Amino acid sequence: MVFLQAETATGAGLLGALLPFLLMFAILYFLLIRPQQQQQRKRREMLDNLKKGDKVVTVGGIHGEITAIKDDEINLRIADKVEIRLSRQGVGYVKGRE
């Protein structure tokens, strides 16, 4: 009889000890991890939907228009007769679709 009481007390004690850690993990997940995953998903979608003619701003602050897209590289017209080639990851955002 005494053995059963000790067993139930340790089971409740274990749950009570783990509850703060589970609660802390849940808070971190909803405040840090989940928003970051959503932001990464939106950025990936934006980069996948780039097309010729889009006006973009690079992460370095250069404004231009996409003239060609090849796999992971894009050609960006930044002035008359001036084009640069950069990685698709270098695009910060598309103007008008912020």
C-alpha positions as CSV (number, residue, x, y, z in Angstrom):
1,M,0.0,0.0,0.0
2,V,2.8,2.4,0.9
3,F,4.6,1.4,-2.2
4,L,1.7,2.5,-4.5
5,Q,1.5,5.9,-2.8
6,A,5.2,6.5,-3.4
7,E,4.9,5.6,-7.0
8,T,2.0,8.0,-7.7
9,A,3.8,10.8,-5.9
10,T,7.0,10.4,-8.0
11,G,4.9,10.3,-11.2
12,A,3.2,13.6,-10.3
13,G,6.6,15.1,-9.2
14,L,8.1,14.2,-12.6
15,L,5.2,15.9,-14.4
16,G,5.5,18.9,-12.2
17,A,9.2,19.2,-12.8
18,L,8.9,18.9,-16.6
19,L,5.9,21.3,-16.9
20,P,8.0,24.5,-16.7
21,F,10.4,23.2,-19.4
22,L,7.5,22.3,-21.7
23,L,5.8,25.6,-21.1
24,M,9.1,27.4,-21.9
25,F,9.6,25.5,-25.1
26,A,6.1,26.3,-26.2
27,I,6.6,30.0,-25.6
28,L,9.9,30.0,-27.5
29,Y,8.4,28.1,-30.4
30,F,5.5,30.6,-30.8
31,L,7.6,33.7,-30.2
32,L,10.8,32.9,-32.1
33,I,10.9,29.7,-34.2
34,R,7.5,29.8,-35.9
35,P,7.6,33.5,-37.0
36,Q,11.1,32.9,-38.4
37,Q,10.0,29.9,-40.4
38,Q,7.1,31.9,-41.8
39,Q,9.4,34.7,-42.8
40,Q,11.8,32.3,-44.5
41,R,8.8,30.7,-46.4
42,K,7.7,34.1,-47.7
43,R,11.2,35.0,-48.8
44,R,11.6,31.7,-50.6
45,E,8.2,32.2,-52.4
46,M,9.3,35.8,-53.4
47,L,12.6,34.5,-54.8
48,D,10.9,31.7,-56.7
49,N,8.3,34.0,-58.2
50,L,10.8,36.5,-59.7
51,K,10.3,37.2,-63.4
52,K,11.7,39.3,-66.2
53,G,10.6,42.9,-65.9
54,D,10.2,42.9,-62.1
55,K,11.6,46.0,-60.4
56,V,13.6,45.0,-57.4
57,V,15.9,46.3,-54.7
58,T,19.0,44.2,-53.8
59,V,20.1,43.6,-50.2
60,G,22.9,46.1,-50.9
61,G,20.3,48.8,-51.8
62,I,20.7,48.8,-55.6
63,H,17.5,49.5,-57.5
64,G,17.0,47.9,-60.9
65,E,14.9,45.9,-63.3
66,I,15.3,42.2,-64.0
67,T,16.3,41.6,-67.7
68,A,17.1,37.8,-67.5
69,I,16.9,34.9,-65.1
70,K,19.1,31.8,-65.4
71,D,18.9,29.2,-62.6
72,D,20.3,31.0,-59.5
73,E,21.5,34.1,-61.3
74,I,19.7,37.2,-62.5
75,N,20.7,40.1,-64.8
76,L,19.7,43.5,-63.4
77,R,19.5,46.7,-65.4
78,I,20.5,49.5,-63.1
79,A,20.9,52.3,-65.7
80,D,20.9,52.7,-69.5
81,K,23.3,50.1,-71.0
82,V,24.4,49.1,-67.5
83,E,23.6,45.6,-66.3
84,I,25.0,43.6,-63.4
85,R,24.7,39.9,-62.7
86,L,23.9,38.7,-59.2
87,S,22.7,35.8,-57.3
88,R,19.0,35.4,-56.9
89,Q,19.6,35.4,-53.1
90,G,20.9,39.0,-53.5
91,V,17.3,40.3,-54.1
92,G,16.0,42.1,-51.0
93,Y,12.4,42.7,-52.2
94,V,10.3,43.3,-55.2
95,K,9.0,46.9,-55.5
96,G,5.2,47.0,-55.2
97,R,5.0,43.5,-53.5
98,E,6.6,44.4,-50.2
